Amino acid sequence: MSAESGRNDALNFAAYKMGRLVAGGLLDEHDVRQTLTDAAVVAGLDDPARGGKHSSSARTVTSGMQAGMRRPRTSLEDR
C-alpha cells in the first residue's frame, strides 16, 4: 500500500489519543503500546518485533503517545 493510505496517520492519531488517557492514569502504558503495535501489524505496517524500537510503526506509536501524554486526560468526560 502507498504512504497515502493513511494507516500511519491513523496509528499516530490513535497513539496520541491513548497517550492522553495513559497520562491521565486511565490506561496502562504497556497495554496501550502492545495493542497499538498489534494493530499496526494487522494493518500491514512494519512489525516492531522484526525492526525493534527503530521500526517506523514503533517510532509512530512513541511519537504519538509522547505528544498525547503532554495533554493528560483525566476523565472520559473531559473532551
Summary of the structure (lengths in Angstrom):
residues: 79
radius of gyration: 12.5
end to end distance: 33.2
largest distance: 38.1
contacts: 237
relative contact order: 0.24
helix: 70%
strand: 0%
